[in-house]
Amino acid sequence: LSCVCIVLRACTMISTVIYQMLCPAVVVCRVKPVFGAQHPPLSAPVGAPTLPTSPKKGGHLRPKQSLQVSQPSDPSRPRSKSVDEMAATSPRGDEKVSTPSAATPKLPVLSEREALRLQKFVRLIEGVPQTSLEDLSKLSWSGVPHPIRHTVWRLLSGYLPVNVERRKTALERKRNEYRTFVKQYYHTRLQPQHQQTFHQITIDIPRMNPTSLFQQTIAQECFERLLYIWAMRHPASSYVQGMNDLATPFFVIFLGAYLDPTLEQEAQNVDLSEMGEDDIAEAEADTYWCLTKLMDGIQDNYTFAQPGIQLKVHKLKELVKRIDAPLFQHLEDNNIAFLEFAFRWMNNLLIREVPLQCIIRLWDTYLCERDGFATFHPYVCASFLVHFSKQLREQSDFQALMIFLQNLPTSDWEERQMNEILASAFQWKYSFNDAPSHLH
């Protein structure tokens, strides 16, 4: 028995020594951080880039509260992730989709299908010597990936040149031109002949999208400048209520260019006081020029008597009459005039009817369609109205119908619902646009 005890004691001592030798290695294996992976590491490795403690002029945007920017503090890097950087971190050819390293700003966590689709966009955008707008429109019709939407919108708007080599100088020239406009026109806002226009702008801006971004003084000052300058340079229509809403999607997307791509969708909630002044100025200038491109196609919506809106509402009425006769008759029986509810749909391009993220998805398609904001929009409105056909036909009188039409249940809508609306609108456009006599 004593021999057995001695043997057991010796085994225990040997086991203890072996455990002490192996335990540190085991612990290291368990806690070794994987920096740059999907989940945050327990601690950053030595030499890893860290966030600056305070924003610098022209630096990166640091979103509010829980949002974090993963941009490195290396001053040699550009302020925002360019398409070139994205192409370098995107899979090409037979390369596997992998998680970006800590040395570069990381992309959103993408599925293999999303990564391959992003790769197609990058190749098109960086097409040498120039990007094919026809191919880009075909690819963008069903939606644009968030990390490169700001570049795609600039291209599809006609603001950014298709020639790759000319883009940097073109952007610098147009942004400088906008700064010249600010110096030339903005000081005139207090002159008696312009006071009424500027006063109306300042009244309308606080009524824009209620998200925190547009309630910030910095954002409102940007809109005051760009809308006033647009009005001064387009005296035929000047400023009309509703134009302020049309600038909001552009502003959100172009601010997203200065966010970590993983957080671009949160641009509606950023704190602009923590953003570089140069970044805000560039987003403002880009918004002005893309708004100008948009307005060139629908300016008859805002000239005297707004004939463009009148024609579009009439087209909507004829479409609904053809597509959903029971709904059309129900509205007629209850004395609902299309102009009473659809005027806002045409004037604001549905921005007041659905969440902003749905509008951004909608505009992906509008920018791909020829005169999409003018010719395709009535089909989208028809699809939008018919989508609520059942609920509308359940409303029994004029008052109930108008209340429902002015407060449509879309607050929880996402891109999925907007994709359904667009699919129906495209089907009806294909059926009726080339044969307008069918609408009479």
N, C-alpha and C positions, 0 to 999 in steps of 0.2 A: 504493500500500500504506500509506504514511504517513497519507494521508487517511482510509483505512478504520480505522486504529488510533485516530485522533483521534475519529472518530465513535463507535466502540465505547466508548472511555473516557468520552465525554460521556454516552452512554446509561446506563453503569453508575452514574455519579454521580447522574444524574436518578432512577434506580430506587432508589438508596440513600436519597435524600431523601424520596421518596414512601413507602417502607417505614417510615422513622422517624416520618413524620407519621401513618400509619395504624395502626401496631403497637399503641400504647397502647389505642386504641379496640377493636381486635380482642381484646386480652387482657382488657379489661374485660368484653366481651361473653361471653368464655369462662368467667370466674370469678364473674360476678355471681351472688350467692346468691339462691335462691328461698326465702325464709323462710316456714315454715308448710307447705311441700310435703311429699310423702311421704318423701323422703330428706332427711337433715339438711343444712343449709347449711354452706359452708366457714367462714363467720363470720357472726355475727348482725349485722343492720343496727343503726345507731345508734338508740337509744331503744327497742329491742326488750326485752320483759320477760325477766328472768333468774331462775333458781332461787335461793331463799335458801340460804345456806351451812349453816344449822343449823335444825332444826325448832323451831317455836314452839308453845306451849300452844294447843291448839285448831286448829293449823295442818294442813297437808296431810301425808298419809302419804308418806314417801319410801321406796320399796321397796328391798330389799336388793340389793347387788352391781350387776349389770348393768341392773337395772330403773331407769327414770328417770321422774320425774313432770314433766309439761309444764304444770302449773298455773302461772299467772302469780303474781308476788309482790305484785300490787296489793292492798292491804289492804281496799279497798272491795268486793272480790269475795267471794262466799260461799265457805265452805271446800270445798264439793263442787259439781259441776256439776249443777244442778237441771234438772227437766224443762222449765222455762221457757227456760233457756239452750239446752237441746237442741232445743227447738222452734224457737228463733230461728236455729239453725245447720242445721236439717234442711230439705230441700227441701219446698216446698209448691206445690200446684197444678201450674202449668206451669214452675215454676222448675227450672233444671238442677241436677244434683248436682255440687257443687264441693267442693274441698278447703277446710276451715276456715282462716281467717286466723290469724296469730300472735297476734292480740289476744284470742282466746278459746281455752279448752282444746279441743284437737282431738279429734274423734271417731275411732273406729277406721276404718281404711281399708275402706270398704264397697263392694260391688258395687252396681250400679244397682238390682237386685232387692232387696238387703238394705236399701238406703237408703229405698226406697219402702215397704218393710214397717215399718221403724222409724218412718217418717212416719205410718203408720196408727196405731201404738201411741201416738205423741205426741198425735195428734188425739183419740184416745179418752181418754187420761189427762187431758188438759186440757179435756175436754168440759164445756161450760157449759150449765146450772149444775152438772151432776154427771156422773160417768162411768157409763156403762152396764156393769155387771158381766157381764151376759149377753154383750154384744158383746166385751168384753175377754176373757172365758173362751174364746169361740170362736176368737179370734185367737191366744190364748196356748197353746192345746192342743198345737200342733205346735212349741212352743218360743218362748222370750222372748229378744229381743236383749239382750246383756250390758249395754250402757250404761244400760238402764232397768229391769233385772230387779228391783233393790231396791225400786223404787216399785211395780211390778206385783205383786210378792209381798205387799207390805204391803196393797195393795188387795184382792187375792184372798183373803188370810187374814182379812179383816174387821177388820184393825187400823187401817187408814187410812180415813177417811170418803170416801164417793164424792163428796160435795160439795166442790168445789175450794176454796171460800173457807174451809172449816172445817179444812182439813188441817194448816195450820201450828200453829194453836192446839191442835188435838187431839194432835199429836205432842208439843208442849211439855208438855201436861197429863199424858200417859201417861208420859213420861220422868221428869217430876218425881214422879209417883206411884211409879214404880219406885225412885227415889232414897229416897223415904220408907220403902218396904219394907226397903231395905238398912239404914237407920238403926233400923228397928223390930225386925228379926228377926236380922240377921247376927251381932250380938254374942252371941246365945243359942247359937251353934253349939258352945260349949265347956261348956254346962250338961249335967249327967249324963244327963238324959232325951233329949238330942239328939245326944250325942257319937257314938253308933253310926251314925246317919244321915249325919252329916258325915264320919265316918271312911270310910264306904263310898264317898261321893262322891270323896274325895281319893284313894282307891285306884283308882277307875275312870277318872278323868280322864287320867292319864298313858297309859292304854291306848287312848285314842282314836286317830283318824286319825294315821298316823305322819309326815305332812308337817310341815315345820319350824314352821308357824304354831302347831300345837297342842302342840308341845313347849316353847313359850316360857312362862316363868313368868307373864307378864302375861296371856296367854290363859287359862292354867289358873286363875288367880285369878278371872277373869271368870266362868268356868264354875262354879267353887266357889260364888260368890255367887248366880248366877241359879238354879242347880239346888237349892241349899239353901233359898232363898226360895220356890221353887216347891213344894218338899216341905212347908215349914211352912204354906203356904196351901192345901195339898190333902192333909189328913191321911188321907183315905179310902184313898189309895194310897201317900202319902208318896213317897220316892225308891225307884226300882227300877232295877237294872242294865239298861242299854240306853237309858235316857232321855238320858244324856250324849251318845250318838251322834246322837240326833234333833235336838240343838241345833246341830250342826256346820254343816249347809248354810246355816242362817239366818245364823250368825255370819260365814261367808265372804262371803255375798252382801251383808250390811249393811256389812262392812268395805269391800267394793268400791265402795260409794257415795262413799268418800273417796279413791279412787284415780282417776288419769287414766283416762277410759273406755277408752283404748287398752290399758290394763294390768289391767283389772278381773279378767281370767281368772287373773292371777298372784297373787291375794289369798292363796292358800295358801302363798306363799313370802315374804311380807313380813316385815320386822323391826318388831315392834310397839314397840320401844324408840325408834324414830324417828317414831312417830305421836303426834299430839296427844292429850292425856288426854281432852279433851272428845269427840273423835271416837270413841275407844274406848268411853267411857261411853255414848254414844248407840247404838253398835252393840250393846253389851251389853243395854241396855234394850229395844231393838227385838227382839233375839233372845228375851228373856224373854217378851214379849207375844205374839210369833208362835208360840213354842213352846207357850204356854198355849192359844192358839186351836187348834193342832194336837192337843194332848192332850185337849181337850174332846171330840173326835170318836172317840178311841181309848182313853179312860181305862180301859175294861173290859179292856184288854190288861194292865193293871198292878194291878188290884185283887186281892183274895185269890183264889188258885187260877187267876188269869189266864184267866177264861172267854172273853174276846175272842179270845185267841190260840188256844185250843182249838177254837172255832168256825171260825176262819179256816183252820186246818190241816185240819180236816175238809172244808171246802169245797174246798180245794186238792186233796185226795185224790179227791174226787168229780169234779172237773173233769178231772184227769189220766186217771182211769179212763174218762171219756167221750171225751176228745180223743185220747189215745194209749194204746190198750189194750195193745199189746205192751210198752211201757215200764212201764206199771202192773203187768202180770203179772210182768215181770222183777224189779221191786222186791219184789213179793210173794213170789216164789219164793226170793229171797235174804234174806228176813226183814227187809227194810228198812222200818221204821215211819216214816211221814211226819213224825211229831213229832220224831224224832231229828235230822233235818237242817233241817226247815222251821220249827222253833221260833225259831231265830235270824233266819230270813227275816222272820218276823212281828214279833218283838220289836224288831229293829233296822231294819225296813223296807228290807232289802237293802243297808244302808250298809256292811256288812262284806264284801259279795260283789262289788261293782263299784267302779271308781274314783269319787272324789267328784264329778268333773265329770259323770259319767253319772247320779249321784244327783240332781244339780241339774237336769239335763234331765228326769229322771223326775218330779221335784217340780213342774216347770212344768205338767205334765199333771195330776198329783194335785190341785193347787190349783184346777184348772178343773173337775174332776169333782165332782159332789155326793157328799160323804163319800168322796172319792177315797182317802184313807189307810186307810179302813175297808173299803169295798165294792169298790173297783176293784183294790186291792192283791192279793187272792187271784188275780185273773185275770192280773195281771202276773207273779206267782210261777209260775203254771201255764205261761205262755208262756216264762218264763225256764228252767224245768225241761225242758220239751219241746224247747227250743233245743238241749239237750245230749243228746237222746234217743239218737242213734247212738253217741256215746262211752260213754254209760252202759250201753247194752246190750252193749257190748264188754267190760265189766268182769265177771269171772267169779264173784266171790264177795262175801260181805258186807264184808270188810275193804277190798277194792279199791273197791267202790262208795262206802263211807263216806269213804275218803280222797279220792276224786274229788269227791264232793258238798261236802266241807268245804274243798276247794282248787280251786274251779272256775277254768278258764283264762280269766280276764277282765282280767288286769292291763293288757293293751294295748287294752281296749275304748274306743271313742269314742262320740260322740252317734249315729253311724250305726247301731251295733248296738242302742243303746237305742231308737232309732226303730222298728227292726224288732220288738223285743219289744213295744213299745206298740201297734203296728199289729195284731199278732196278738191281744193282750189285748183290744183294743177289739172286734175281730171276735167273739171268744168271749163277751164281755160282752153284745154285741148279740144273740147267738144264745141265750144261756142265762139271762141275768139276769131277763128277763120271763117265763121259763117254767122255774122252778126244778125242776119235776117231772122235767124231762129229765135232771137230775143224779142221779136215783135209779133 
